[in-house]
Amino acid sequence: MKSLIEVVILSSINRNLREIERNELLETNIESRYYGLTLSESDVKDIITSRNDTLKGYGRIELDIKVTKQLIENIYTSQFTNMDDYLETINDMQEIFYYLKNETDDKICDDEIIERLYELYEKFAGNIDNVKGEVDEFVKNFKFGEV
């Protein structure tokens, strides 16, 4: 059983990590506002919660928020992203990213997946359902050695 000191220390570390993640995601607003897109404090909390739920669902651990930041940077530069679906798109792309990481047994590096997801997002004019469909097809081919 953990001592009170261990619980306090772990709680403090967790709180500091959440604060760092929050600040890093809010910093994306510096550039994204030039595209007419910004994230509120509430949006950032939603993104982090969605990310954590996705990671938990896939049994994954991430020690930083780098992937989410890279996805956001790609999403806000796209002509197909608008403020109405900005938050939902970010959460969907996180989900797709971690799905792909899991289904390919981490055999594809993060940057390559992020780049491919951006290409698909552009190819399908921001239609997430089409991106998901293409990713599902890729996963099927990957598992059968056709990639």
VMD Tcl script that draws the C-alpha trace (Angstrom):
set ca {
  {0.00 0.00 0.00}
  {1.27 3.44 -0.90}
  {2.20 5.81 1.85}
  {0.60 9.21 2.10}
  {3.87 10.82 0.99}
  {3.97 8.68 -2.17}
  {0.37 9.58 -2.98}
  {1.05 13.29 -2.47}
  {4.20 13.18 -4.63}
  {2.48 11.25 -7.44}
  {-0.50 13.58 -7.29}
  {1.79 16.60 -7.53}
  {3.69 15.15 -10.49}
  {0.42 14.31 -12.26}
  {-0.91 17.82 -11.67}
  {2.32 19.34 -13.04}
  {2.16 17.14 -16.15}
  {-1.45 18.16 -16.80}
  {-0.46 21.82 -16.49}
  {2.44 21.37 -18.93}
  {0.17 19.58 -21.43}
  {-2.48 22.29 -21.08}
  {0.04 25.07 -21.69}
  {1.60 23.33 -24.69}
  {-1.78 22.87 -26.36}
  {-2.83 26.45 -25.64}
  {0.43 27.61 -27.27}
  {-0.81 26.20 -30.58}
  {-3.23 29.15 -30.60}
  {-0.31 31.50 -31.34}
  {-0.10 30.17 -34.91}
  {-3.59 28.72 -35.39}
  {-5.29 32.08 -34.86}
  {-3.82 33.15 -38.23}
  {-6.04 30.43 -39.72}
  {-9.07 31.60 -37.74}
  {-8.85 28.64 -35.33}
  {-8.31 28.72 -31.57}
  {-8.73 26.38 -28.66}
  {-10.34 27.46 -25.40}
  {-9.34 26.17 -21.97}
  {-12.40 23.93 -22.14}
  {-11.37 22.60 -25.58}
  {-7.90 21.77 -24.29}
  {-9.34 19.90 -21.32}
  {-11.58 17.98 -23.72}
  {-8.62 17.11 -25.98}
  {-6.53 15.89 -23.06}
  {-9.44 13.88 -21.65}
  {-10.15 12.36 -25.05}
  {-6.46 11.53 -25.51}
  {-6.22 9.93 -22.08}
  {-9.39 7.90 -22.67}
  {-8.07 6.74 -26.03}
  {-4.69 5.80 -24.58}
  {-6.38 3.90 -21.75}
  {-8.68 2.14 -24.21}
  {-5.71 0.96 -26.27}
  {-3.57 0.15 -23.22}
  {-1.00 2.73 -24.25}
  {1.15 5.20 -22.33}
  {2.44 8.50 -23.70}
  {4.86 10.59 -21.70}
  {4.33 13.83 -23.58}
  {1.79 15.64 -25.71}
  {3.99 15.86 -28.83}
  {1.77 13.73 -31.07}
  {-1.33 15.73 -30.24}
  {0.50 19.00 -30.90}
  {1.72 17.75 -34.29}
  {-1.78 16.61 -35.24}
  {-3.20 20.00 -34.24}
  {-0.55 21.83 -36.25}
  {-1.45 19.83 -39.34}
  {-5.17 20.23 -38.80}
  {-5.17 24.00 -38.36}
  {-3.12 24.55 -41.52}
  {-5.62 22.69 -43.66}
  {-8.07 24.65 -45.76}
  {-10.66 22.00 -44.89}
  {-10.73 22.76 -41.15}
  {-13.17 25.26 -39.75}
  {-13.95 26.39 -36.23}
  {-17.22 24.42 -36.13}
  {-15.45 21.06 -36.30}
  {-11.94 21.93 -35.09}
  {-12.21 20.26 -31.68}
  {-14.01 17.18 -33.01}
  {-11.45 16.80 -35.80}
  {-8.56 16.94 -33.33}
  {-10.14 14.28 -31.13}
  {-10.98 12.08 -34.12}
  {-7.45 12.34 -35.51}
  {-5.98 11.42 -32.11}
  {-8.21 8.36 -32.02}
  {-7.21 7.37 -35.56}
  {-3.53 7.90 -34.78}
  {-3.53 5.61 -31.75}
  {-5.70 3.05 -33.52}
  {-3.13 2.92 -36.30}
  {-0.22 2.71 -33.85}
  {-1.86 -0.23 -32.12}
  {-2.95 -2.07 -35.24}
  {0.52 -1.80 -36.79}
  {2.23 -2.95 -33.58}
  {4.22 0.32 -33.39}
  {6.14 -0.66 -36.54}
  {5.52 2.74 -38.13}
  {7.08 5.83 -36.56}
  {4.88 8.62 -35.21}
  {6.00 11.20 -37.75}
  {5.21 8.89 -40.66}
  {1.71 8.21 -39.34}
  {1.08 11.90 -38.70}
  {2.22 12.77 -42.21}
  {0.04 10.05 -43.73}
  {-3.00 11.16 -41.73}
  {-2.49 14.73 -42.93}
  {-2.24 13.54 -46.53}
  {-5.47 11.59 -46.14}
  {-7.20 14.52 -44.46}
  {-6.26 16.70 -47.42}
  {-7.09 14.03 -50.00}
  {-10.59 13.61 -48.59}
  {-11.18 17.34 -48.04}
  {-11.37 16.93 -44.25}
  {-13.90 14.09 -44.31}
  {-12.97 12.05 -41.23}
  {-15.15 9.09 -42.21}
  {-13.16 8.72 -45.43}
  {-9.88 9.03 -43.52}
  {-11.04 6.27 -41.15}
  {-12.06 4.08 -44.07}
  {-8.69 4.48 -45.76}
  {-6.88 3.76 -42.48}
  {-8.98 0.61 -41.96}
  {-8.03 -0.54 -45.47}
  {-4.36 0.19 -44.77}
  {-4.50 -1.78 -41.50}
  {-6.07 -4.76 -43.26}
  {-3.37 -4.71 -45.94}
  {-0.65 -4.23 -43.32}
  {-1.80 -7.26 -41.35}
  {-1.82 -9.41 -44.47}
  {1.61 -8.21 -45.53}
  {0.37 -6.29 -48.54}
  {1.96 -3.00 -47.51}
}
mol new
graphics top color blue
foreach p $ca { graphics top sphere $p radius 0.5 }
foreach p [lrange $ca 0 end-1] q [lrange $ca 1 end] { graphics top cylinder $p $q radius 0.2 }
display resetview
